[in-house]
Each structure stands twice: as structure tokens, then as C-alpha cells.
Amino acid sequence: MRTTGERTTRTAMNATPDPEAPVDAAFLRRWLESATAAVEREAPRLTELDSPIGDADHGTNMRRGFLAARTAVEQEPPPTPGGVLVLIGRTLISTVGGASGPLYGTLLRRAGKELGEEQAVSAARLRDALRAGVDGVATLGGAVPGDKTMLDALLPAVDALTGALDAGGGAADALAAAAAAADEGAAATVPMRARKGRASYLGERSIGHQDPGATSSALLVTALADTARGDG
């Protein structure tokens, strides 16, 4: 016969996540699971997108990095949402090749540090942390919107998240708006001429190809939205 405490613990473990619950470490661990699954699923496409304008390894590198990050978090689960993001970012820096490791690592480490040691944060605090992370990426890469980089997905996502929250939307709806904006931003890189990274060396030949970094960024934002809906 189970005790009341045992029943409560089991119920909590099996419960469907509340879409409007504060963002805690468990939420971001679920996001990591969703993001890792998405990166694994889309790795061939990411590499295909990278082939004509990059080193044809973006999908492989991202898959390796997120699998390593998932293992790191499983082995020593941080107790705070900020700690989860910092650990993921640090792992990506050490395992993802090329420029993607430092860029994605900066995005998540900066966001995690912005959250500090809080046990749970609101969607607005998550938005502020993501904004700080995106600003870090812009500074590190020296890129601006329209340069055909991951910023072309991330900046619209944060702007859409901000607009939805300011309009009174809940976390799940606001993150869904962010995911839609990230997808649109990634698609909008197709007609752009690359001005940063390896693709910039191709000049006009970079036009007509979707940026792989913007595409993988959109996958991560979509995983956030899925997690907020309880689909992660």
C-alpha cells in the first residue's frame, strides 16, 4: 500500500505539464529532450542546407552537441533553470564544431546567467534571458538582421514573444507566436546574400539557399513552444 507521499510523488511525475506554469529546471529539461529529438530528426536536412553554403556538417555537429548536452544534464541535473541553460551552453561549446558551438553556447549560457539562481521564472523573465542571449550572439558574431545568420530567426522570435506577452498572452501562446516568427525568419533567409560566416565568401552564390543556422534556431524555438503546450 502506497503512502500519501508516494501517491503524490507519482502523480506529480505522471501529470501533464501545465502550459502556463512557471519555467523551472524540469521545464527546461523537457525542452532539451524535445530539442534533441528535433535536431536528431532534422540533422540530415540541416546538413543538406549547409552543403551549398557551408561545410556540410551543421546537422552532424548539432546532433552531436545536443546528444552530449542531454547526457550532461541527465548525469548531473542542475536544480535551477539558469543552471540547466548554462550547462547546455557549456557542453555545446565543447562538442559542436565550427562557429555553431560558440554561438549556440553563448546564446544559452548568457540566457542562463541572466536567470541567475531563481528556482522558477515567469515567461517574461525567460523572454528577457533569451533577449540577453541573442544580444550575446550578435556581439560575438558581429551580425545584424539581414546578414543571413541565426539572428534572422532568433530576433523575430524574441520580438514576437515580447509582443505576445505585452498584449497579455499566456506563455504557451506567446511561445507559439515566437516559433512561428522564427520559422518565417528562417525562410526569409533564402533570398538574402550572406554577409557573415563561410557563406559570405560565396557572394551572390549564397542567394537562394536557406541559412542552416537560422533553421536550427527555429527548431529550438519550436521545441520551446511544444514544451509549453505539453507536447515536449
Buried (B, 14 or more C-beta within 10 A) or exposed (E): EEEEEEEEEEEEEEEEBEBEBBBBBBBBBBBBBBBBBBBBEBBEBBBBBBBBBBBBBBBBBBBBBBBBBBEBBEEEEBEBBBBBBBBBBBBBBEBBBBBBBBBBBBBBBBBBBBBEEBEBBEBBBBBBBBBBBBBBBBEBBEBEBEBBBBBBBBBBBBBBBBBBBEEEBBBBBBBBBBBBBBBBBBBBBEEBBBBBBBBBEBEEEBBEBBBBBBBBBBBBBBBBBBBBBBEB
